[in-house]
């Protein structure tokens, strides 16, 4: 197990990746999904609040940066019209289901249930970007997700109390970001007949 203070390094790694994503978005190289970004900003803050109530401590830094980072990218996407990804019905449906998860968090007083609902909501919020990185990897920033998965893994190695409130969100972030990284790096969608979108 690593010293708990390594979580601070994980947070810095996560924010560094997000800053690269922000620059790519401002330049128009990346076209993030705004439904995902909005909910990725909201949901981790819910999980962060629940973790604070549970006394998780430094481990919750990753959760906080997981919300703050997408907020910065969302702002960047509003600054550059070329960074806009057209929303489809699928995006909106996933967003609606994610909102239901947020509402379920609001009506429960159980912090662990709040974390589960937060992860569920975040997962549905992530689906549009997961699908987009599968079909159109050139619209995403691989280094951002790679660094996020590394930061989450580093956080997991600092955990000495393997209870849900400590490991659930970092584990979820690790699996999600590693999957997106693989989709982008190896252009998995192309193997299933999806072609690069026109510039």
Number of C-alpha atoms within 10 A of each C-alpha: 10 13 11 18 12 17 25 18 16 25 24 18 23 24 23 17 20 26 17 16 27 26 15 21 28 21 16 19 18 23 25 29 24 26 23 26 22 18 24 25 23 21 29 26 20 23 28 26 18 23 25 16 12 14 13 18 12 19 29 28 19 29 23 19 23 27 22 18 21 26 21 17 27 23 16 22 27 14 15 14 13 15 23 19 16 10 12 9 8 12 21 15 15 21 24 16 17 27 20 15 22 22 15 17 24 13 9 12 11 12 19 20 17 26 24 19 24 28 23 19 28 29 23 24 29 25 17 24 23 22 16 22 26 25 23 21 28 19 23 24 25 24 17 22 25 22 23 31 27 18 26 30 19 24 31 24 15 18 20 13 10 10 11 13 26 22 21 16 26 25 15 17 24 22 14 18 22 21 18 26 26 17 22 25 17 12 20 18 19 15 10 10 9 13 13 14 10 4 5
